[in-house]
Amino acid sequence: MPGLIVVVVIVVFILANAVRILREYERGVVFRLGRFVGVRGPGLILLIPMFERMVKVTLRTVALDVPPQEVVTKDNVSVKVNAVMYFQVFEPSKAIIAVEDYLYATSQMGQTTLRSILGEHELDDLLSNREKINQMLQKIIDERTDPWGIKVSAVEVKDVDLPEGMKRALAKQAEAERERRAKVIHADGEFQASAKLREAAEVMAPQPVSVQLRYLQTLTEIATEKNSTIIFPLPIELMRAITDRKGGPA
């Protein structure tokens, strides 16, 4: 009876080390006596106990945070920048054999590349052309991790932490830019209005009567809107027309 128990324990131990089940998004890198023999999965995997060892690798896209990095831009502004990388293992054997810890190595590659690339750009470029910088980071990191069997699909710069003095300077710059645009719009409106007034004057100039009628219309509008007494000078042409009319033949 004790012998049977020992046999059962041995069989259970062998099965526990021989049978593996991998999900659809997992692959197993198998080593036999330390030598790579192939990639297996998904599904049921049978290993030779004590001779074969398997390392699981996920094929799903991994979102990896790049911690804040101290970056000095090309125009000597010190900022803290963090990012996120999206990558996927496309060759499990390389991810296990070519690099010791592909997650750690990819994270370090992202940090060093982030500091290097952002240090080549000025602050305004970093703030306004973030999409171009993201594409540049993705391309460079993907090329450097390709020998590890890793495909970097995207790199996104998340936050750019500016010093307080730089934040105030940018706020003043933005306010000055808004004021400049408002003045330009106001001046453009004045220019268009003056152009229209000049056209109206050119139309009314050959007919003095039209000028007088417009003058009287303005008086009527003011009298309707205002209840106070208004002293409004009469044009010389209107007075001359009235005087000529009175002095003419009856």
C-alpha positions as CSV (number, residue, x, y, z in Angstrom):
1,M,0.0,0.0,0.0
2,P,2.7,2.5,0.8
3,G,4.3,1.6,-2.5
4,L,1.1,2.4,-4.4
5,I,0.9,5.8,-2.8
6,V,4.5,6.6,-3.8
7,V,3.7,5.5,-7.4
8,V,0.6,7.8,-7.5
9,V,2.6,10.7,-6.1
10,I,5.2,10.2,-8.8
11,V,2.6,10.0,-11.6
12,V,0.9,13.2,-10.4
13,F,4.2,15.0,-10.2
14,I,5.1,13.9,-13.7
15,L,1.8,14.9,-15.1
16,A,1.9,18.3,-13.4
17,N,5.3,19.0,-15.0
18,A,4.4,17.5,-18.4
19,V,1.0,19.0,-19.2
20,R,0.5,22.7,-19.9
21,I,-2.5,24.6,-21.3
22,L,-1.9,27.8,-23.2
23,R,-4.6,30.3,-24.1
24,E,-5.1,31.7,-27.6
25,Y,-3.0,34.8,-26.9
26,E,-0.1,32.8,-25.3
27,R,2.9,30.9,-26.7
28,G,5.4,28.7,-25.1
29,V,9.1,28.9,-25.8
30,V,10.4,25.3,-25.1
31,F,14.0,24.4,-24.1
32,R,15.3,20.8,-23.9
33,L,18.3,20.4,-21.7
34,G,18.9,24.2,-22.1
35,R,18.7,24.2,-25.9
36,F,15.8,25.9,-27.7
37,V,13.6,23.4,-29.5
38,G,10.6,25.5,-30.7
39,V,7.6,27.6,-30.0
40,R,4.4,25.8,-29.1
41,G,0.8,26.7,-28.5
42,P,-2.0,27.5,-28.1
43,G,-3.9,24.6,-26.5
44,L,-2.6,21.5,-24.7
45,I,1.2,21.2,-24.5
46,L,3.1,18.0,-23.4
47,L,6.6,18.4,-22.0
48,I,9.2,15.8,-21.2
49,P,9.5,16.0,-17.4
50,M,12.9,17.1,-16.0
51,F,14.2,17.5,-19.6
52,E,12.1,20.2,-21.1
53,R,11.2,23.6,-19.7
54,M,8.7,26.1,-21.1
55,V,8.6,29.9,-20.8
56,K,5.2,31.5,-21.5
57,V,5.0,34.7,-23.6
58,T,1.8,36.8,-24.2
59,L,1.1,38.1,-27.7
60,R,-1.3,40.7,-26.6
61,T,-0.5,44.4,-27.0
62,V,1.1,45.8,-23.8
63,A,0.7,49.4,-22.6
64,L,3.9,50.3,-20.8
65,D,4.2,53.6,-18.9
66,V,7.4,55.5,-19.4
67,P,8.0,57.3,-16.0
68,P,8.7,61.1,-16.0
69,Q,12.0,62.0,-17.5
70,E,14.0,65.2,-16.9
71,V,14.6,66.6,-20.4
72,V,16.6,69.7,-21.4
73,T,15.2,71.0,-24.7
74,K,17.2,72.5,-27.5
75,D,16.5,76.0,-26.2
76,N,17.7,75.1,-22.7
77,V,14.4,74.7,-21.0
78,S,14.2,72.0,-18.3
79,V,10.9,70.0,-18.4
80,K,9.6,66.7,-17.1
81,V,7.9,64.5,-19.7
82,N,6.2,61.1,-19.4
83,A,4.8,58.9,-22.1
84,V,3.1,55.6,-22.8
85,M,4.3,52.9,-25.3
86,Y,2.1,50.2,-27.0
87,F,4.0,47.2,-28.2
88,Q,3.5,43.5,-29.0
89,V,5.7,40.4,-29.2
90,F,5.7,39.0,-32.7
91,E,8.5,36.5,-32.3
92,P,8.4,34.8,-28.8
93,S,11.7,33.0,-29.3
94,K,13.6,36.3,-29.8
95,A,11.9,38.0,-26.9
96,I,13.2,35.2,-24.6
97,I,16.5,34.4,-26.1
98,A,17.8,37.7,-27.5
99,V,17.2,39.8,-24.3
100,E,17.1,38.9,-20.7
101,D,13.9,40.7,-19.7
102,Y,12.1,42.2,-22.7
103,L,9.7,44.2,-20.6
104,Y,12.5,45.9,-18.6
105,A,14.6,46.4,-21.7
106,T,11.8,47.9,-23.7
107,S,11.0,50.3,-20.8
108,Q,14.6,51.4,-20.6
109,M,14.8,51.9,-24.4
110,G,11.7,54.1,-24.2
111,Q,13.2,56.2,-21.4
112,T,16.6,56.8,-23.1
113,T,15.0,57.5,-26.5
114,L,12.5,59.9,-25.0
115,R,15.3,62.0,-23.4
116,S,17.4,61.8,-26.6
117,I,14.8,62.8,-29.1
118,L,13.1,65.5,-27.0
119,G,16.5,67.1,-26.3
120,E,16.8,67.8,-30.0
121,H,13.6,69.9,-30.1
122,E,12.7,73.3,-28.8
123,L,10.0,73.8,-26.3
124,D,7.5,75.4,-28.8
125,D,8.1,72.4,-31.2
126,L,7.5,70.0,-28.3
127,L,4.2,71.7,-27.4
128,S,2.8,72.3,-30.9
129,N,4.2,69.3,-33.0
130,R,3.5,66.5,-30.5
131,E,2.1,64.2,-33.2
132,K,5.3,64.4,-35.3
133,I,7.4,63.7,-32.2
134,N,5.3,60.7,-31.3
135,Q,5.8,59.3,-34.8
136,M,9.5,59.9,-34.6
137,L,9.7,58.1,-31.2
138,Q,7.7,55.2,-32.4
139,K,9.9,54.7,-35.5
140,I,13.2,54.8,-33.5
141,I,12.1,52.6,-30.6
142,D,10.6,50.1,-33.1
143,E,13.8,49.8,-35.0
144,R,15.8,49.3,-31.8
145,T,13.5,46.6,-30.4
146,D,13.0,44.7,-33.7
147,P,16.0,42.4,-32.9
148,W,14.1,41.4,-29.7
149,G,11.0,40.3,-31.7
150,I,9.0,43.3,-30.4
151,K,6.8,45.5,-32.6
152,V,6.2,49.0,-31.1
153,S,2.9,50.2,-32.6
154,A,2.6,53.6,-30.9
155,V,4.3,56.0,-28.5
156,E,2.3,58.9,-27.0
157,V,3.8,61.8,-25.0
158,K,1.2,62.3,-22.2
159,D,2.3,65.2,-20.0
160,V,4.8,68.0,-20.3
161,D,5.5,69.5,-16.9
162,L,6.8,73.0,-17.2
163,P,8.5,75.2,-14.5
164,E,6.2,77.8,-12.9
165,G,8.1,80.7,-14.4
166,M,7.8,79.2,-17.9
167,K,4.0,78.6,-17.3
168,R,3.6,82.3,-16.5
169,A,5.6,83.4,-19.5
170,L,3.6,81.2,-21.8
171,A,0.3,82.5,-20.3
172,K,1.5,86.1,-21.0
173,Q,2.5,85.2,-24.5
174,A,-0.9,83.6,-25.2
175,E,-2.7,86.7,-23.8
176,A,-0.6,89.0,-25.9
177,E,-1.3,86.9,-29.0
178,R,-5.1,87.1,-28.3
179,E,-4.9,90.9,-27.9
180,R,-2.9,91.1,-31.2
181,R,-5.6,89.1,-33.0
182,A,-8.4,91.2,-31.6
183,K,-6.6,94.4,-32.7
184,V,-6.1,93.0,-36.2
185,I,-9.7,92.0,-36.5
186,H,-10.8,95.4,-35.2
187,A,-8.5,97.2,-37.7
188,D,-9.8,95.0,-40.5
189,G,-13.3,95.9,-39.6
190,E,-12.5,99.6,-39.5
191,F,-10.9,99.3,-42.9
192,Q,-13.8,97.6,-44.5
193,A,-16.3,100.1,-42.9
194,S,-14.2,103.0,-44.2
195,A,-14.1,101.4,-47.7
196,K,-17.9,101.1,-47.7
197,L,-18.3,104.7,-46.5
198,R,-16.0,105.9,-49.3
199,E,-18.1,104.1,-51.8
200,A,-21.3,105.6,-50.4
201,A,-19.8,109.1,-50.5
202,E,-18.8,108.6,-54.1
203,V,-22.4,107.6,-55.0
204,M,-23.9,110.5,-53.0
205,A,-21.4,113.2,-54.1
206,P,-23.0,114.0,-57.5
207,Q,-26.4,114.5,-55.9
208,P,-26.3,117.0,-53.0
209,V,-30.0,116.4,-52.4
210,S,-29.2,112.8,-51.4
211,V,-26.7,114.1,-48.8
212,Q,-29.3,116.5,-47.4
213,L,-31.9,113.7,-47.2
214,R,-29.4,111.4,-45.4
215,Y,-28.7,114.3,-43.0
216,L,-32.4,114.7,-42.2
217,Q,-32.8,111.0,-41.8
218,T,-30.0,111.0,-39.2
219,L,-31.8,113.8,-37.4
220,T,-35.0,111.8,-37.3
221,E,-33.2,108.7,-35.9
222,I,-31.6,110.7,-33.2
223,A,-34.8,112.4,-32.2
224,T,-36.6,109.1,-32.0
225,E,-33.9,107.5,-29.8
226,K,-33.1,110.4,-27.5
227,N,-35.4,112.6,-25.5
228,S,-32.9,115.2,-24.6
229,T,-32.1,118.4,-26.5
230,I,-29.5,117.9,-29.2
231,I,-27.6,120.8,-30.9
232,F,-26.9,119.5,-34.4
233,P,-25.1,121.8,-36.9
234,L,-26.8,122.3,-40.2
235,P,-24.7,121.8,-43.3
236,I,-23.9,124.9,-45.4
237,E,-25.3,123.3,-48.5
238,L,-28.7,122.9,-46.8
239,M,-28.8,126.5,-45.6
240,R,-27.8,127.7,-49.1
241,A,-30.6,125.7,-50.6
242,I,-33.2,127.1,-48.2
243,T,-31.9,130.7,-48.7
244,D,-32.0,130.4,-52.5
245,R,-35.5,129.1,-52.4
246,K,-36.7,132.0,-50.2
247,G,-34.9,134.6,-52.3
248,G,-36.2,133.4,-55.7
249,P,-39.2,134.5,-57.5
250,A,-42.6,133.8,-55.9
